[in-house]
Amino acid sequence: MVEDFKIRDSDWDPFYPFHSTHSDSLLEITDSFDLKLSSPIQQVLTCYADNTNNTNSVIDLLFLPSNSIEIDNYHILPELQYSLDHTSLTVTHCVTRL
């Protein structure tokens, strides 16, 4: 599951110093579906502000099945922006362990 969750949190954005209670809710919901927040191989920003009043951030998140071998093994490709302000999160393939 990949989405722009619009939740800034220090748990996934090393450039953001605060924790959000919304992130706790999100993690509870994804856990109920046996999904785990995956971390990219190299942490980079995923959303780039289109004006100077906002800051760049990490709000696009990837959740994979908890038994996936790709957990913490994906790339963020800032050079492939599909929209004006978001990067591409890319998993080559997703395999789960039985």
Gaussian input, Z-matrix of N, CA and C with variables (Angstrom, degrees):
# hf/3-21g

backbone

0 1
 N
 C     1     B1
 C     2     B2     1     A1
 N     3     B3     2     A2     1     D1
 C     4     B4     3     A3     2     D2
 C     5     B5     4     A4     3     D3
 N     6     B6     5     A5     4     D4
 C     7     B7     6     A6     5     D5
 C     8     B8     7     A7     6     D6
 N     9     B9     8     A8     7     D7
 C    10    B10     9     A9     8     D8
 C    11    B11    10    A10     9     D9
 N    12    B12    11    A11    10    D10
 C    13    B13    12    A12    11    D11
 C    14    B14    13    A13    12    D12
 N    15    B15    14    A14    13    D13
 C    16    B16    15    A15    14    D14
 C    17    B17    16    A16    15    D15
 N    18    B18    17    A17    16    D16
 C    19    B19    18    A18    17    D17
 C    20    B20    19    A19    18    D18
 N    21    B21    20    A20    19    D19
 C    22    B22    21    A21    20    D20
 C    23    B23    22    A22    21    D21
 N    24    B24    23    A23    22    D22
 C    25    B25    24    A24    23    D23
 C    26    B26    25    A25    24    D24
 N    27    B27    26    A26    25    D25
 C    28    B28    27    A27    26    D26
 C    29    B29    28    A28    27    D27
 N    30    B30    29    A29    28    D28
 C    31    B31    30    A30    29    D29
 C    32    B32    31    A31    30    D30
 N    33    B33    32    A32    31    D31
 C    34    B34    33    A33    32    D32
 C    35    B35    34    A34    33    D33
 N    36    B36    35    A35    34    D34
 C    37    B37    36    A36    35    D35
 C    38    B38    37    A37    36    D36
 N    39    B39    38    A38    37    D37
 C    40    B40    39    A39    38    D38
 C    41    B41    40    A40    39    D39
 N    42    B42    41    A41    40    D40
 C    43    B43    42    A42    41    D41
 C    44    B44    43    A43    42    D42
 N    45    B45    44    A44    43    D43
 C    46    B46    45    A45    44    D44
 C    47    B47    46    A46    45    D45
 N    48    B48    47    A47    46    D46
 C    49    B49    48    A48    47    D47
 C    50    B50    49    A49    48    D48
 N    51    B51    50    A50    49    D49
 C    52    B52    51    A51    50    D50
 C    53    B53    52    A52    51    D51
 N    54    B54    53    A53    52    D52
 C    55    B55    54    A54    53    D53
 C    56    B56    55    A55    54    D54
 N    57    B57    56    A56    55    D55
 C    58    B58    57    A57    56    D56
 C    59    B59    58    A58    57    D57
 N    60    B60    59    A59    58    D58
 C    61    B61    60    A60    59    D59
 C    62    B62    61    A61    60    D60
 N    63    B63    62    A62    61    D61
 C    64    B64    63    A63    62    D62
 C    65    B65    64    A64    63    D63
 N    66    B66    65    A65    64    D64
 C    67    B67    66    A66    65    D65
 C    68    B68    67    A67    66    D66
 N    69    B69    68    A68    67    D67
 C    70    B70    69    A69    68    D68
 C    71    B71    70    A70    69    D69
 N    72    B72    71    A71    70    D70
 C    73    B73    72    A72    71    D71
 C    74    B74    73    A73    72    D72
 N    75    B75    74    A74    73    D73
 C    76    B76    75    A75    74    D74
 C    77    B77    76    A76    75    D75
 N    78    B78    77    A77    76    D76
 C    79    B79    78    A78    77    D77
 C    80    B80    79    A79    78    D78
 N    81    B81    80    A80    79    D79
 C    82    B82    81    A81    80    D80
 C    83    B83    82    A82    81    D81
 N    84    B84    83    A83    82    D82
 C    85    B85    84    A84    83    D83
 C    86    B86    85    A85    84    D84
 N    87    B87    86    A86    85    D85
 C    88    B88    87    A87    86    D86
 C    89    B89    88    A88    87    D87
 N    90    B90    89    A89    88    D88
 C    91    B91    90    A90    89    D89
 C    92    B92    91    A91    90    D90
 N    93    B93    92    A92    91    D91
 C    94    B94    93    A93    92    D92
 C    95    B95    94    A94    93    D93
 N    96    B96    95    A95    94    D94
 C    97    B97    96    A96    95    D95
 C    98    B98    97    A97    96    D96
 N    99    B99    98    A98    97    D97
 C   100   B100    99    A99    98    D98
 C   101   B101   100   A100    99    D99
 N   102   B102   101   A101   100   D100
 C   103   B103   102   A102   101   D101
 C   104   B104   103   A103   102   D102
 N   105   B105   104   A104   103   D103
 C   106   B106   105   A105   104   D104
 C   107   B107   106   A106   105   D105
 N   108   B108   107   A107   106   D106
 C   109   B109   108   A108   107   D107
 C   110   B110   109   A109   108   D108
 N   111   B111   110   A110   109   D109
 C   112   B112   111   A111   110   D110
 C   113   B113   112   A112   111   D111
 N   114   B114   113   A113   112   D112
 C   115   B115   114   A114   113   D113
 C   116   B116   115   A115   114   D114
 N   117   B117   116   A116   115   D115
 C   118   B118   117   A117   116   D116
 C   119   B119   118   A118   117   D117
 N   120   B120   119   A119   118   D118
 C   121   B121   120   A120   119   D119
 C   122   B122   121   A121   120   D120
 N   123   B123   122   A122   121   D121
 C   124   B124   123   A123   122   D122
 C   125   B125   124   A124   123   D123
 N   126   B126   125   A125   124   D124
 C   127   B127   126   A126   125   D125
 C   128   B128   127   A127   126   D126
 N   129   B129   128   A128   127   D127
 C   130   B130   129   A129   128   D128
 C   131   B131   130   A130   129   D129
 N   132   B132   131   A131   130   D130
 C   133   B133   132   A132   131   D131
 C   134   B134   133   A133   132   D132
 N   135   B135   134   A134   133   D133
 C   136   B136   135   A135   134   D134
 C   137   B137   136   A136   135   D135
 N   138   B138   137   A137   136   D136
 C   139   B139   138   A138   137   D137
 C   140   B140   139   A139   138   D138
 N   141   B141   140   A140   139   D139
 C   142   B142   141   A141   140   D140
 C   143   B143   142   A142   141   D141
 N   144   B144   143   A143   142   D142
 C   145   B145   144   A144   143   D143
 C   146   B146   145   A145   144   D144
 N   147   B147   146   A146   145   D145
 C   148   B148   147   A147   146   D146
 C   149   B149   148   A148   147   D147
 N   150   B150   149   A149   148   D148
 C   151   B151   150   A150   149   D149
 C   152   B152   151   A151   150   D150
 N   153   B153   152   A152   151   D151
 C   154   B154   153   A153   152   D152
 C   155   B155   154   A154   153   D153
 N   156   B156   155   A155   154   D154
 C   157   B157   156   A156   155   D155
 C   158   B158   157   A157   156   D156
 N   159   B159   158   A158   157   D157
 C   160   B160   159   A159   158   D158
 C   161   B161   160   A160   159   D159
 N   162   B162   161   A161   160   D160
 C   163   B163   162   A162   161   D161
 C   164   B164   163   A163   162   D162
 N   165   B165   164   A164   163   D163
 C   166   B166   165   A165   164   D164
 C   167   B167   166   A166   165   D165
 N   168   B168   167   A167   166   D166
 C   169   B169   168   A168   167   D167
 C   170   B170   169   A169   168   D168
 N   171   B171   170   A170   169   D169
 C   172   B172   171   A171   170   D170
 C   173   B173   172   A172   171   D171
 N   174   B174   173   A173   172   D172
 C   175   B175   174   A174   173   D173
 C   176   B176   175   A175   174   D174
 N   177   B177   176   A176   175   D175
 C   178   B178   177   A177   176   D176
 C   179   B179   178   A178   177   D177
 N   180   B180   179   A179   178   D178
 C   181   B181   180   A180   179   D179
 C   182   B182   181   A181   180   D180
 N   183   B183   182   A182   181   D181
 C   184   B184   183   A183   182   D182
 C   185   B185   184   A184   183   D183
 N   186   B186   185   A185   184   D184
 C   187   B187   186   A186   185   D185
 C   188   B188   187   A187   186   D186
 N   189   B189   188   A188   187   D187
 C   190   B190   189   A189   188   D188
 C   191   B191   190   A190   189   D189
 N   192   B192   191   A191   190   D190
 C   193   B193   192   A192   191   D191
 C   194   B194   193   A193   192   D192
 N   195   B195   194   A194   193   D193
 C   196   B196   195   A195   194   D194
 C   197   B197   196   A196   195   D195
 N   198   B198   197   A197   196   D196
 C   199   B199   198   A198   197   D197
 C   200   B200   199   A199   198   D198
 N   201   B201   200   A200   199   D199
 C   202   B202   201   A201   200   D200
 C   203   B203   202   A202   201   D201
 N   204   B204   203   A203   202   D202
 C   205   B205   204   A204   203   D203
 C   206   B206   205   A205   204   D204
 N   207   B207   206   A206   205   D205
 C   208   B208   207   A207   206   D206
 C   209   B209   208   A208   207   D207
 N   210   B210   209   A209   208   D208
 C   211   B211   210   A210   209   D209
 C   212   B212   211   A211   210   D210
 N   213   B213   212   A212   211   D211
 C   214   B214   213   A213   212   D212
 C   215   B215   214   A214   213   D213
 N   216   B216   215   A215   214   D214
 C   217   B217   216   A216   215   D215
 C   218   B218   217   A217   216   D216
 N   219   B219   218   A218   217   D217
 C   220   B220   219   A219   218   D218
 C   221   B221   220   A220   219   D219
 N   222   B222   221   A221   220   D220
 C   223   B223   222   A222   221   D221
 C   224   B224   223   A223   222   D222
 N   225   B225   224   A224   223   D223
 C   226   B226   225   A225   224   D224
 C   227   B227   226   A226   225   D225
 N   228   B228   227   A227   226   D226
 C   229   B229   228   A228   227   D227
 C   230   B230   229   A229   228   D228
 N   231   B231   230   A230   229   D229
 C   232   B232   231   A231   230   D230
 C   233   B233   232   A232   231   D231
 N   234   B234   233   A233   232   D232
 C   235   B235   234   A234   233   D233
 C   236   B236   235   A235   234   D234
 N   237   B237   236   A236   235   D235
 C   238   B238   237   A237   236   D236
 C   239   B239   238   A238   237   D237
 N   240   B240   239   A239   238   D238
 C   241   B241   240   A240   239   D239
 C   242   B242   241   A241   240   D240
 N   243   B243   242   A242   241   D241
 C   244   B244   243   A243   242   D242
 C   245   B245   244   A244   243   D243
 N   246   B246   245   A245   244   D244
 C   247   B247   246   A246   245   D245
 C   248   B248   247   A247   246   D246
 N   249   B249   248   A248   247   D247
 C   250   B250   249   A249   248   D248
 C   251   B251   250   A250   249   D249
 N   252   B252   251   A251   250   D250
 C   253   B253   252   A252   251   D251
 C   254   B254   253   A253   252   D252
 N   255   B255   254   A254   253   D253
 C   256   B256   255   A255   254   D254
 C   257   B257   256   A256   255   D255
 N   258   B258   257   A257   256   D256
 C   259   B259   258   A258   257   D257
 C   260   B260   259   A259   258   D258
 N   261   B261   260   A260   259   D259
 C   262   B262   261   A261   260   D260
 C   263   B263   262   A262   261   D261
 N   264   B264   263   A263   262   D262
 C   265   B265   264   A264   263   D263
 C   266   B266   265   A265   264   D264
 N   267   B267   266   A266   265   D265
 C   268   B268   267   A267   266   D266
 C   269   B269   268   A268   267   D267
 N   270   B270   269   A269   268   D268
 C   271   B271   270   A270   269   D269
 C   272   B272   271   A271   270   D270
 N   273   B273   272   A272   271   D271
 C   274   B274   273   A273   272   D272
 C   275   B275   274   A274   273   D273
 N   276   B276   275   A275   274   D274
 C   277   B277   276   A276   275   D275
 C   278   B278   277   A277   276   D276
 N   279   B279   278   A278   277   D277
 C   280   B280   279   A279   278   D278
 C   281   B281   280   A280   279   D279
 N   282   B282   281   A281   280   D280
 C   283   B283   282   A282   281   D281
 C   284   B284   283   A283   282   D282
 N   285   B285   284   A284   283   D283
 C   286   B286   285   A285   284   D284
 C   287   B287   286   A286   285   D285
 N   288   B288   287   A287   286   D286
 C   289   B289   288   A288   287   D287
 C   290   B290   289   A289   288   D288
 N   291   B291   290   A290   289   D289
 C   292   B292   291   A291   290   D290
 C   293   B293   292   A292   291   D291

   B1=1.4380
   B2=1.5259
   B3=1.3077
   B4=1.4637
   B5=1.5171
   B6=1.3174
   B7=1.4602
   B8=1.5143
   B9=1.2954
   B10=1.4571
   B11=1.5259
   B12=1.3195
   B13=1.4526
   B14=1.5260
   B15=1.3203
   B16=1.4620
   B17=1.5289
   B18=1.3258
   B19=1.4628
   B20=1.5270
   B21=1.3056
   B22=1.4669
   B23=1.5195
   B24=1.3229
   B25=1.4590
   B26=1.5192
   B27=1.3041
   B28=1.4675
   B29=1.5271
   B30=1.3328
   B31=1.4703
   B32=1.5267
   B33=1.3221
   B34=1.4674
   B35=1.5215
   B36=1.3027
   B37=1.4619
   B38=1.5245
   B39=1.3221
   B40=1.4707
   B41=1.5299
   B42=1.3180
   B43=1.4591
   B44=1.5301
   B45=1.3309
   B46=1.4602
   B47=1.5311
   B48=1.3303
   B49=1.4688
   B50=1.5270
   B51=1.3333
   B52=1.4603
   B53=1.5271
   B54=1.3352
   B55=1.4638
   B56=1.5274
   B57=1.3233
   B58=1.4609
   B59=1.5296
   B60=1.3141
   B61=1.4691
   B62=1.5281
   B63=1.3297
   B64=1.4709
   B65=1.5283
   B66=1.3134
   B67=1.4650
   B68=1.5232
   B69=1.3298
   B70=1.4691
   B71=1.5244
   B72=1.3132
   B73=1.4742
   B74=1.5241
   B75=1.3220
   B76=1.4638
   B77=1.5238
   B78=1.3145
   B79=1.4654
   B80=1.5247
   B81=1.3032
   B82=1.4640
   B83=1.5228
   B84=1.3130
   B85=1.4705
   B86=1.5213
   B87=1.3190
   B88=1.4661
   B89=1.5275
   B90=1.3167
   B91=1.4647
   B92=1.5309
   B93=1.3126
   B94=1.4666
   B95=1.5297
   B96=1.3395
   B97=1.4621
   B98=1.5298
   B99=1.3274
   B100=1.4646
   B101=1.5313
   B102=1.3215
   B103=1.4616
   B104=1.5229
   B105=1.3110
   B106=1.4603
   B107=1.5264
   B108=1.3171
   B109=1.4575
   B110=1.5190
   B111=1.3015
   B112=1.4524
   B113=1.5285
   B114=1.3109
   B115=1.4653
   B116=1.5179
   B117=1.3161
   B118=1.4685
   B119=1.5217
   B120=1.3162
   B121=1.4594
   B122=1.5198
   B123=1.3048
   B124=1.4668
   B125=1.5172
   B126=1.3300
   B127=1.4642
   B128=1.5230
   B129=1.3218
   B130=1.4626
   B131=1.5298
   B132=1.2907
   B133=1.4582
   B134=1.5266
   B135=1.3337
   B136=1.4655
   B137=1.5165
   B138=1.3167
   B139=1.4582
   B140=1.5205
   B141=1.3036
   B142=1.4589
   B143=1.5245
   B144=1.3176
   B145=1.4610
   B146=1.5233
   B147=1.3120
   B148=1.4568
   B149=1.5293
   B150=1.3422
   B151=1.4637
   B152=1.5241
   B153=1.2921
   B154=1.4663
   B155=1.5240
   B156=1.3355
   B157=1.4648
   B158=1.5248
   B159=1.3173
   B160=1.4642
   B161=1.5202
   B162=1.3200
   B163=1.4636
   B164=1.5235
   B165=1.3082
   B166=1.4626
   B167=1.5240
   B168=1.3360
   B169=1.4573
   B170=1.5251
   B171=1.3271
   B172=1.4610
   B173=1.5225
   B174=1.3391
   B175=1.4673
   B176=1.5251
   B177=1.3207
   B178=1.4649
   B179=1.5195
   B180=1.3128
   B181=1.4586
   B182=1.5197
   B183=1.3234
   B184=1.4591
   B185=1.5278
   B186=1.3177
   B187=1.4630
   B188=1.5153
   B189=1.3260
   B190=1.4623
   B191=1.5266
   B192=1.3315
   B193=1.4664
   B194=1.5292
   B195=1.3069
   B196=1.4631
   B197=1.5280
   B198=1.3202
   B199=1.4713
   B200=1.5307
   B201=1.2995
   B202=1.4641
   B203=1.5253
   B204=1.3190
   B205=1.4691
   B206=1.5261
   B207=1.3270
   B208=1.4623
   B209=1.5202
   B210=1.3236
   B211=1.4655
   B212=1.5220
   B213=1.3070
   B214=1.4695
   B215=1.5233
   B216=1.3231
   B217=1.4540
   B218=1.5254
   B219=1.3176
   B220=1.4600
   B221=1.5195
   B222=1.2987
   B223=1.4600
   B224=1.5227
   B225=1.3107
   B226=1.4599
   B227=1.5121
   B228=1.3089
   B229=1.4569
   B230=1.5234
   B231=1.3228
   B232=1.4635
   B233=1.5193
   B234=1.3217
   B235=1.4613
   B236=1.5308
   B237=1.3319
   B238=1.4702
   B239=1.5228
   B240=1.2914
   B241=1.4536
   B242=1.5191
   B243=1.3523
   B244=1.4592
   B245=1.5212
   B246=1.2908
   B247=1.4583
   B248=1.5208
   B249=1.2673
   B250=1.4618
   B251=1.5155
   B252=1.3155
   B253=1.4537
   B254=1.5281
   B255=1.3198
   B256=1.4673
   B257=1.5252
   B258=1.3302
   B259=1.4566
   B260=1.5321
   B261=1.3003
   B262=1.4577
   B263=1.5304
   B264=1.3236
   B265=1.4591
   B266=1.5221
   B267=1.3180
   B268=1.4572
   B269=1.5266
   B270=1.3261
   B271=1.4604
   B272=1.5144
   B273=1.3318
   B274=1.4611
   B275=1.5290
   B276=1.3004
   B277=1.4573
   B278=1.5103
   B279=1.2939
   B280=1.4600
   B281=1.5359
   B282=1.3057
   B283=1.4483
   B284=1.5288
   B285=1.3118
   B286=1.4588
   B287=1.5165
   B288=1.2972
   B289=1.4714
   B290=1.5223
   B291=1.3070
   B292=1.4761
   B293=1.5011
   A1=107.55
   A2=115.32
   A3=121.94
   A4=107.92
   A5=114.80
   A6=117.43
   A7=110.36
   A8=115.02
   A9=122.43
   A10=105.14
   A11=117.23
   A12=121.33
   A13=113.24
   A14=116.52
   A15=121.67
   A16=112.69
   A17=115.99
   A18=121.02
   A19=108.06
   A20=115.60
   A21=119.36
   A22=107.64
   A23=115.99
   A24=120.70
   A25=110.05
   A26=115.50
   A27=120.73
   A28=111.74
   A29=118.23
   A30=120.80
   A31=111.94
   A32=118.14
   A33=120.08
   A34=113.78
   A35=117.56
   A36=120.48
   A37=109.20
   A38=117.72
   A39=120.37
   A40=113.01
   A41=117.32
   A42=121.28
   A43=111.96
   A44=117.14
   A45=122.09
   A46=108.74
   A47=118.67
   A48=120.62
   A49=116.34
   A50=119.56
   A51=120.66
   A52=112.51
   A53=114.15
   A54=121.58
   A55=108.46
   A56=116.85
   A57=122.31
   A58=110.02
   A59=116.35
   A60=119.63
   A61=110.71
   A62=117.19
   A63=120.62
   A64=110.52
   A65=116.84
   A66=118.79
   A67=110.91
   A68=117.55
   A69=120.20
   A70=110.17
   A71=116.50
   A72=120.69
   A73=110.84
   A74=115.93
   A75=119.91
   A76=110.81
   A77=117.79
   A78=121.02
   A79=111.80
   A80=118.14
   A81=120.80
   A82=110.83
   A83=116.10
   A84=120.38
   A85=110.94
   A86=117.10
   A87=119.04
   A88=111.22
   A89=116.65
   A90=120.00
   A91=110.62
   A92=117.28
   A93=120.30
   A94=111.84
   A95=116.83
   A96=121.99
   A97=111.82
   A98=115.69
   A99=122.64
   A100=111.58
   A101=115.65
   A102=122.05
   A103=109.22
   A104=114.89
   A105=120.46
   A106=108.81
   A107=115.58
   A108=120.59
   A109=108.65
   A110=115.13
   A111=120.72
   A112=109.52
   A113=115.64
   A114=121.01
   A115=108.57
   A116=117.12
   A117=119.41
   A118=111.83
   A119=115.25
   A120=120.49
   A121=110.05
   A122=116.29
   A123=121.39
   A124=107.99
   A125=116.51
   A126=120.35
   A127=110.70
   A128=115.30
   A129=121.92
   A130=107.73
   A131=115.65
   A132=121.07
   A133=109.92
   A134=116.12
   A135=119.95
   A136=112.92
   A137=117.30
   A138=121.28
   A139=108.66
   A140=114.92
   A141=120.60
   A142=109.26
   A143=115.45
   A144=121.86
   A145=110.55
   A146=114.42
   A147=118.81
   A148=112.69
   A149=115.34
   A150=118.72
   A151=109.32
   A152=117.15
   A153=121.29
   A154=113.40
   A155=118.58
   A156=120.94
   A157=112.45
   A158=117.34
   A159=122.06
   A160=109.90
   A161=115.51
   A162=119.68
   A163=109.49
   A164=116.49
   A165=121.95
   A166=108.02
   A167=116.24
   A168=118.39
   A169=112.22
   A170=114.30
   A171=123.10
   A172=106.17
   A173=116.16
   A174=120.53
   A175=111.64
   A176=116.82
   A177=121.33
   A178=106.94
   A179=115.51
   A180=120.38
   A181=110.57
   A182=114.59
   A183=121.95
   A184=108.75
   A185=115.68
   A186=122.11
   A187=107.95
   A188=115.80
   A189=121.47
   A190=109.34
   A191=116.87
   A192=118.46
   A193=109.79
   A194=115.96
   A195=119.66
   A196=113.23
   A197=117.71
   A198=119.78
   A199=112.49
   A200=117.19
   A201=121.26
   A202=110.94
   A203=116.00
   A204=118.70
   A205=111.62
   A206=117.07
   A207=120.55
   A208=113.51
   A209=117.50
   A210=119.16
   A211=107.84
   A212=115.56
   A213=123.02
   A214=112.78
   A215=116.09
   A216=120.09
   A217=110.39
   A218=116.57
   A219=119.74
   A220=109.41
   A221=115.18
   A222=121.62
   A223=110.67
   A224=114.87
   A225=121.63
   A226=105.57
   A227=115.67
   A228=120.26
   A229=110.68
   A230=117.57
   A231=119.22
   A232=113.39
   A233=117.66
   A234=119.98
   A235=112.17
   A236=117.06
   A237=121.14
   A238=109.72
   A239=116.25
   A240=120.35
   A241=109.40
   A242=115.60
   A243=120.39
   A244=112.45
   A245=116.17
   A246=119.60
   A247=106.85
   A248=116.96
   A249=119.68
   A250=113.44
   A251=117.31
   A252=117.23
   A253=116.40
   A254=119.68
   A255=120.83
   A256=111.74
   A257=115.63
   A258=121.28
   A259=109.98
   A260=115.59
   A261=121.97
   A262=109.67
   A263=116.60
   A264=122.79
   A265=105.92
   A266=117.81
   A267=120.75
   A268=112.43
   A269=114.64
   A270=122.42
   A271=105.75
   A272=117.33
   A273=120.83
   A274=110.58
   A275=116.37
   A276=121.84
   A277=107.55
   A278=116.52
   A279=120.50
   A280=108.93
   A281=115.90
   A282=121.78
   A283=107.36
   A284=116.57
   A285=119.93
   A286=109.69
   A287=114.04
   A288=120.23
   A289=109.07
   A290=115.43
   A291=119.29
   A292=110.87
   D1=124.25
   D2=179.89
   D3=-126.51
   D4=136.69
   D5=-178.31
   D6=-163.52
   D7=156.12
   D8=167.08
   D9=-84.79
   D10=98.42
   D11=-174.66
   D12=-83.52
   D13=-10.30
   D14=178.48
   D15=56.14
   D16=32.09
   D17=177.61
   D18=-120.54
   D19=113.01
   D20=175.45
   D21=-87.41
   D22=135.87
   D23=-178.56
   D24=-158.24
   D25=143.99
   D26=179.23
   D27=-66.84
   D28=-17.69
   D29=178.42
   D30=-64.46
   D31=-31.45
   D32=-179.37
   D33=-125.08
   D34=-6.47
   D35=178.04
   D36=-120.16
   D37=101.09
   D38=-176.83
   D39=-65.61
   D40=-11.89
   D41=-179.02
   D42=-96.50
   D43=-0.08
   D44=-177.70
   D45=-114.68
   D46=122.52
   D47=-170.52
   D48=-87.48
   D49=4.52
   D50=-172.40
   D51=-119.00
   D52=157.79
   D53=176.19
   D54=-107.36
   D55=140.88
   D56=-179.58
   D57=-111.26
   D58=137.49
   D59=175.39
   D60=-67.59
   D61=-23.02
   D62=177.02
   D63=-65.10
   D64=-32.90
   D65=178.92
   D66=-67.54
   D67=-34.78
   D68=176.50
   D69=-60.87
   D70=-43.09
   D71=178.98
   D72=-64.00
   D73=-44.41
   D74=178.88
   D75=-59.29
   D76=-45.39
   D77=-178.77
   D78=-67.17
   D79=-33.69
   D80=175.71
   D81=-65.07
   D82=-43.19
   D83=-179.90
   D84=-65.14
   D85=-48.12
   D86=-178.86
   D87=-65.51
   D88=-34.82
   D89=177.05
   D90=-62.76
   D91=-35.59
   D92=179.55
   D93=-65.26
   D94=-20.91
   D95=176.02
   D96=-100.00
   D97=11.38
   D98=179.97
   D99=60.27
   D100=39.09
   D101=176.40
   D102=-109.78
   D103=146.28
   D104=-178.81
   D105=-123.55
   D106=139.42
   D107=175.32
   D108=-65.32
   D109=125.41
   D110=-179.99
   D111=-97.06
   D112=145.61
   D113=177.06
   D114=-105.79
   D115=139.94
   D116=179.79
   D117=-71.22
   D118=159.80
   D119=177.37
   D120=-59.66
   D121=-42.20
   D122=176.65
   D123=-128.44
   D124=120.82
   D125=-177.52
   D126=-74.42
   D127=120.51
   D128=174.01
   D129=-137.42
   D130=167.17
   D131=179.10
   D132=-68.42
   D133=150.58
   D134=-179.91
   D135=-115.55
   D136=-15.72
   D137=-179.11
   D138=-131.64
   D139=125.92
   D140=-177.60
   D141=-111.15
   D142=124.14
   D143=-176.35
   D144=-61.34
   D145=139.09
   D146=179.11
   D147=-95.07
   D148=2.89
   D149=173.50
   D150=-146.06
   D151=164.04
   D152=-174.35
   D153=-76.98
   D154=-8.06
   D155=178.08
   D156=-80.82
   D157=-17.94
   D158=179.66
   D159=-108.52
   D160=163.06
   D161=178.42
   D162=-113.63
   D163=156.85
   D164=174.86
   D165=-67.85
   D166=155.07
   D167=-173.95
   D168=-157.25
   D169=178.12
   D170=171.84
   D171=-116.79
   D172=99.95
   D173=178.39
   D174=-127.21
   D175=-7.69
   D176=175.53
   D177=-92.07
   D178=119.20
   D179=-173.60
   D180=-122.46
   D181=153.87
   D182=179.60
   D183=-122.38
   D184=124.09
   D185=175.31
   D186=-114.39
   D187=133.21
   D188=179.77
   D189=-124.50
   D190=160.94
   D191=174.99
   D192=-54.36
   D193=139.88
   D194=-173.93
   D195=-60.62
   D196=-21.59
   D197=179.22
   D198=-99.55
   D199=16.28
   D200=179.08
   D201=-75.66
   D202=138.36
   D203=178.09
   D204=-77.15
   D205=-9.99
   D206=178.78
   D207=-88.23
   D208=-0.79
   D209=177.65
   D210=-52.89
   D211=131.69
   D212=179.87
   D213=59.88
   D214=32.73
   D215=-177.80
   D216=-144.55
   D217=57.28
   D218=176.75
   D219=-136.63
   D220=168.24
   D221=-176.22
   D222=-115.25
   D223=145.60
   D224=168.90
   D225=-105.89
   D226=127.58
   D227=-175.33
   D228=-112.45
   D229=87.49
   D230=-178.00
   D231=-61.97
   D232=-22.25
   D233=-179.92
   D234=-74.86
   D235=-12.50
   D236=179.03
   D237=-111.28
   D238=76.09
   D239=179.17
   D240=-90.23
   D241=114.96
   D242=-178.88
   D243=-80.12
   D244=-24.95
   D245=174.55
   D246=-122.46
   D247=-176.52
   D248=-176.14
   D249=-66.11
   D250=-27.97
   D251=-170.90
   D252=-130.99
   D253=4.32
   D254=-178.69
   D255=-119.06
   D256=149.06
   D257=178.33
   D258=-94.49
   D259=173.39
   D260=179.02
   D261=-97.90
   D262=130.97
   D263=173.19
   D264=-101.36
   D265=123.94
   D266=-169.28
   D267=-126.09
   D268=122.29
   D269=171.94
   D270=-112.21
   D271=127.67
   D272=-178.05
   D273=-64.79
   D274=-49.30
   D275=175.58
   D276=-157.99
   D277=160.88
   D278=-177.11
   D279=-124.23
   D280=117.33
   D281=-179.02
   D282=-120.93
   D283=134.63
   D284=176.81
   D285=-105.01
   D286=148.30
   D287=177.19
   D288=-85.27
   D289=138.62
   D290=177.25
   D291=-92.86

